Each structure stands twice: as C-alpha cells, then as structure tokens.
Amino acid sequence: MNIEATKNKNTLWINLILIAIVIGLAILPLVIVKDAEFGGADGQAEEAIGEINADYEPWFSSFFEPASGEIESLLFALQAAIGAGIVGYGLGYMKGQSKK
C-alpha cells in the first residue's frame, strides 16, 4: 500500500468521525432536553424590556413580516447558508491562490 492511499484512508476516517460529531451535537440537545421550547433571543429580549419598562415603544418596525414562523426560519436558514457559501468560497479561493 502506498503512502497516498494510506493518507486518503486516514482522511476518510477523520472526515467520518467529524461528521458523526456534528450530527451528535445537532441531535443530542433534542434528545436530552425533553419538552423544551427552543426560542430565539429576540423574543426573550422583548419580554425583558417589557418587564423593565412597560411603557417602552420601539423606535421602528419591520418593513417585511413573514407570514409564519416557519417562513421566518426558512429565510434565516437561507441567509445563513448563503453566508456560509460565501465564506467557504472565499476561504477556498484564498487556499487555491496560496498553492499557486
């Protein structure tokens, strides 16, 4: 067995282990914490502001309100995916330029 094949085999195992860890980190909180409500920080901030000052009026309102929470989550996930794609492309481009 040559060195390149050994390196590819080791890389494959490392990648599989990392994927398993990521999947575990995503599923573990859902299994451990039963009947939990995973809400966003902005809802909690709104409640805290209401407790501190009941007369508080927001300075501005959203110009676009999604029809449901699912659509809002979809748009947030899409935004995160686009951002991750841009960052990944940039890092890959810089890595490619450094190898030239």
C-alpha positions, 0 to 999 in steps of 0.5 A: 500500500502506498503512502497516498492511499494510506493518507486518503484512508486516514482522511476518510476516517477523520472526515467520518468521525467529524461528521458523526460529531456534528450530527451528535451535537445537532441531535443530542440537545433534542434528545436530552432536553425533553419538552423544551421550547427552543426560542430565539433571543429576540423574543426573550429580549422583548419580554425583558424590556417589557418587564423593565419598562412597560411603557417602552415603544420601539423606535421602528418596525419591520418593513417585511413580516413573514407570514409564519414562523416557519417562513421566518426560519426558512429565510434565516436558514437561507441567509445563513447558508448563503453566508456560509457559501460565501465564506467557504468560497472565499476561504477556498479561493484564498487556499487555491491562490496560496498553492499557486 
